[in-house]
């Protein structure tokens, strides 16, 4: 009978040969993926449009997207259903900002109208204007990525109470970019002005004042209608996301071109009902809208909140 030591002497070399005979892909990551993140590798290693644009502007060689290795592209048999099913989102409204899964309702006035009218038509110049003008020939997603990254990198968040000693002040875009400081609506207004200069239609740009439910704080972002979606440009991230995928933002007021403004509600679930006509009036629950008024430069007022009267309470579908 063979001893355990003799069996080990024969088995271990054989296992070593099997290990070295495994495909190289299973042992090391391809060189094409060493400079990319794990997510990029899984998605095929393609650089973002912003990375490609930056490379061109700096005169560096662009990184060509690499094909994913075979272990990232498993073969799927015809009788196997994929784990993730692709689906087509319905096209968004062409004239109503139903952002963040809400129903937008047009209103005649809001407590923030004066602030909006003072800054909404302001333009930009200098380096920001030149950067925006150079984007005119790019596709819409490239424009959004470039402008979002540009402003986020050059403006530091500073609350109005700290910067000006007042409750709330909306800066003109050029002033925000010159100062290099601002709060959330200042970021959004600067991005809006740069996208206008880059050739994006003003009717597709929305300043959205909202409640961040996760942080329990007031917030503002720029939302852009593009590629059949409402895309969000946020000062908290350089990523461009679809507003329908964001669950913790509750929009309160939205400002659009031509002096239009909207409040927001949410469709209330209804039991199945058979209607004789194809037009129904569904109840809409309005978002609570409270706003802190602007104050003078000479004092820091106590927090006083104004509640807007927002109507109507239903919307025709």
C-alpha positions in Angstrom: 0.0 0.0 0.0 1.3 3.4 -1.0 2.0 5.8 1.8 0.3 9.3 2.1 3.6 10.9 1.3 4.0 8.9 -1.9 0.5 9.9 -3.1 1.1 13.5 -2.3 4.3 13.4 -4.3 2.4 12.2 -7.4 -0.9 14.3 -7.0 0.6 17.8 -6.2 2.7 18.0 -9.5 -0.4 17.0 -11.5 -2.5 19.8 -9.8 0.2 22.3 -10.6 0.2 21.4 -14.3 -3.6 21.8 -14.4 -3.4 25.2 -12.7 -0.8 26.5 -15.3 -2.9 25.1 -18.1 -5.8 27.4 -17.2 -6.6 30.2 -19.7 -4.6 33.4 -19.1 -7.7 35.5 -18.8 -8.6 33.6 -15.6 -5.3 34.5 -14.0 -4.7 38.2 -14.8 -6.7 41.2 -15.9 -6.1 42.3 -19.5 -3.8 45.3 -19.8 -6.6 47.2 -21.5 -8.5 47.2 -18.2 -5.8 48.0 -15.7 -6.5 51.8 -15.9 -10.2 51.5 -15.6 -12.7 51.0 -12.8 -14.4 47.7 -12.1 -17.7 49.1 -13.4 -16.1 50.3 -16.6 -14.5 46.9 -17.1 -17.8 45.1 -16.7 -19.4 47.6 -19.2 -16.7 47.1 -21.7 -14.1 49.7 -20.7 -15.5 52.6 -22.7 -14.4 56.0 -21.4 -17.1 58.6 -20.7 -17.9 61.3 -23.3 -16.4 63.8 -20.8 -13.1 61.9 -20.6 -12.9 61.7 -24.4 -13.7 65.5 -24.7 -11.1 66.4 -22.1 -8.4 64.3 -23.8 -9.1 66.0 -27.2 -8.9 69.5 -25.6 -5.6 68.7 -23.9 -4.1 67.2 -27.0 -3.8 63.7 -25.5 -4.5 60.5 -27.4 -8.0 59.3 -26.8 -8.5 56.0 -25.2 -10.4 53.7 -27.6 -13.1 51.5 -26.0 -11.8 48.0 -25.6 -13.8 44.9 -26.2 -14.8 43.1 -23.0 -12.9 39.9 -22.3 -14.8 36.6 -22.8 -15.4 36.2 -19.1 -17.3 39.4 -19.1 -19.4 38.3 -22.1 -20.9 34.9 -21.2 -22.8 33.1 -23.9 -26.6 32.9 -23.3 -28.5 30.0 -24.7 -31.7 30.7 -26.6 -33.8 29.1 -23.9 -32.3 31.2 -21.0 -33.9 34.5 -20.0 -31.3 37.2 -19.2 -31.1 38.4 -15.6 -31.6 42.0 -16.6 -34.4 42.8 -19.0 -34.0 45.9 -21.2 -37.1 48.1 -21.3 -38.1 51.2 -23.1 -39.0 54.3 -21.1 -42.0 56.3 -22.4 -41.1 59.6 -23.9 -41.2 62.5 -21.5 -43.6 65.4 -22.0 -42.5 68.0 -24.5 -44.0 70.9 -22.6 -44.4 69.9 -18.9 -41.5 69.0 -16.5 -42.9 65.8 -14.9 -39.5 65.4 -13.2 -38.7 62.9 -10.4 -41.8 60.9 -11.0 -44.1 63.8 -10.3 -46.9 65.6 -12.1 -46.1 69.2 -13.0 -48.9 71.7 -12.6 -48.6 75.2 -14.2 -49.0 78.1 -11.7 -49.4 81.8 -12.2 -47.0 83.0 -9.5 -44.7 81.7 -6.8 -42.7 83.3 -3.9 -39.5 82.9 -5.8 -40.5 84.7 -9.1 -38.5 87.9 -8.4 -35.3 86.0 -7.8 -35.8 83.9 -10.9 -36.6 86.9 -13.2 -33.5 88.7 -12.0 -31.0 86.0 -13.0 -32.8 83.8 -15.6 -31.7 85.9 -18.6 -28.1 86.5 -17.5 -25.3 85.2 -19.8 -21.7 84.3 -19.2 -18.4 85.3 -20.7 -14.7 84.7 -20.2 -13.3 81.2 -20.0 -16.7 79.7 -19.2 -18.2 81.3 -22.2 -15.4 80.1 -24.5 -15.6 76.6 -23.0 -19.3 76.5 -23.7 -19.0 77.9 -27.2 -16.5 75.1 -28.1 -19.2 72.5 -27.2 -21.6 73.7 -29.8 -20.7 70.9 -32.3 -20.9 68.1 -29.7 -23.8 65.8 -29.0 -26.2 66.7 -26.2 -24.9 64.1 -23.6 -21.3 65.3 -24.2 -22.5 68.9 -23.5 -24.2 67.9 -20.3 -21.2 65.9 -19.0 -18.8 68.6 -19.9 -20.7 71.5 -18.3 -21.7 69.6 -15.2 -18.0 68.6 -14.6 -16.8 72.1 -15.4 -19.0 73.9 -12.9 -18.6 71.3 -10.2 -14.8 71.5 -10.4 -14.7 75.3 -10.3 -17.3 76.3 -7.8 -17.2 75.4 -4.1 -20.4 75.0 -2.2 -20.8 77.8 0.4 -24.1 78.5 2.1 -25.6 82.0 1.6 -25.7 82.5 5.4 -21.9 82.0 5.4 -21.0 83.9 2.2 -23.4 86.8 2.5 -25.0 86.7 6.0 -28.5 86.4 4.5 -31.0 83.6 4.3 -31.1 83.2 0.5 -29.6 85.0 -2.5 -29.5 83.9 -6.2 -26.4 84.9 -8.0 -26.0 85.7 -11.7 -24.1 82.8 -13.4 -21.1 85.0 -14.2 -20.8 86.1 -10.6 -20.9 82.5 -9.4 -18.1 81.5 -11.8 -16.0 84.5 -10.9 -16.3 84.0 -7.2 -15.9 80.3 -7.4 -18.4 79.9 -4.6 -22.2 79.5 -4.4 -25.0 77.3 -3.1 -27.0 74.7 -5.0 -29.2 77.0 -7.1 -26.1 79.0 -8.1 -24.5 75.8 -9.4 -27.7 75.1 -11.4 -28.0 78.6 -12.8 -24.4 78.6 -13.9 -24.9 75.3 -15.7 -28.1 76.5 -17.3 -26.3 79.6 -18.7 -23.4 77.6 -20.0 -25.7 75.1 -21.8 -27.6 78.0 -23.4 -24.2 79.3 -24.7 -23.4 75.8 -25.9 -26.6 75.8 -28.1 -29.0 73.8 -25.9 -32.6 75.1 -26.3 -33.8 77.2 -23.4 -37.2 75.4 -23.4 -35.4 72.1 -22.4 -33.7 73.6 -19.3 -35.4 73.5 -15.9 -34.3 74.9 -12.6 -35.9 72.6 -10.0 -36.2 73.6 -6.3 -36.8 70.5 -4.3 -36.6 68.7 -0.9 -33.8 66.2 -0.5 -35.5 63.6 1.6 -32.4 61.7 2.5 -30.7 64.8 4.0 -33.9 66.5 5.0 -32.6 69.7 3.3 -33.7 72.1 0.6 -31.9 71.7 -2.6 -31.9 72.8 -6.3 -30.7 71.1 -9.5 -30.8 71.7 -13.2 -32.9 69.2 -15.2 -32.5 68.9 -19.0 -34.9 67.3 -21.4 -32.6 65.3 -23.7 -32.7 61.9 -25.6 -36.3 61.5 -24.6 -35.5 61.7 -20.8 -35.2 64.3 -18.0 -31.5 64.2 -17.1 -30.3 65.7 -13.8 -27.2 67.9 -13.4 -26.4 68.0 -9.6 -23.6 69.7 -7.8 -23.2 66.6 -5.6 -22.0 64.4 -8.4 -20.5 64.5 -11.9 -22.7 61.6 -13.0 -25.7 62.4 -15.2 -28.7 60.5 -14.0 -32.3 60.0 -15.2 -34.7 61.9 -12.9 -37.1 58.9 -12.9 -34.4 56.9 -11.2 -34.0 59.3 -8.3 -36.4 58.4 -5.4 -35.3 60.8 -2.6 -35.8 64.1 -4.4 -39.3 65.7 -4.0 -39.7 68.6 -6.4 -41.6 71.7 -5.1 -41.1 74.4 -7.8 -39.7 74.4 -11.3 -38.8 77.4 -13.4 -38.8 77.2 -17.2 -38.4 79.5 -20.2 -40.7 82.3 -21.0 -41.6 83.0 -17.4 -43.4 79.7 -16.9 -43.4 78.0 -13.5 -44.8 74.8 -12.1 -45.5 73.1 -8.8 -45.6 69.4 -8.4 -47.9 66.7 -7.3 -48.2 62.9 -7.4 -50.8 60.7 -8.9 -53.0 59.0 -6.3 -53.6 55.3 -6.8 -57.2 54.6 -7.9 -59.2 51.4 -7.9 -60.1 50.1 -11.4 -63.0 52.1 -12.9 -64.6 51.8 -16.4 -65.0 55.2 -18.0 -67.3 56.1 -21.0 -64.7 58.6 -22.3 -61.0 58.4 -22.8 -60.3 61.6 -20.8 -60.5 61.5 -17.0 -59.6 63.8 -14.2 -57.3 62.1 -11.7 -56.7 63.6 -8.2 -53.2 64.8 -7.6 -51.6 65.2 -4.2 -49.6 68.4 -4.2 -46.1 68.6 -2.7 -45.8 70.9 0.3 -44.1 74.1 -0.7 -42.5 76.3 1.9 -39.9 78.8 1.0 -37.5 80.9 3.0 -37.7 84.6 1.9 -34.7 86.6 0.8 -33.4 89.2 3.2 -31.3 92.4 3.2 -27.5 92.5 3.6 -27.6 94.3 6.9 -29.1 91.5 9.1 -29.4 87.8 9.5 -33.2 87.4 10.0 -35.0 84.7 11.9 -36.3 82.0 9.7 -39.7 82.9 8.4 -41.4 80.6 6.0 -44.0 81.5 3.4 -46.5 78.9 2.1 -47.6 79.3 -1.5 -51.2 78.8 -2.5 -50.7 76.2 -5.3 -53.6 75.1 -7.5 -55.2 73.2 -9.3 -55.6 70.0 -7.3 -56.3 67.7 -10.2 -54.9 67.1 -13.7 -56.5 65.9 -16.9 -54.8 62.7 -18.2 
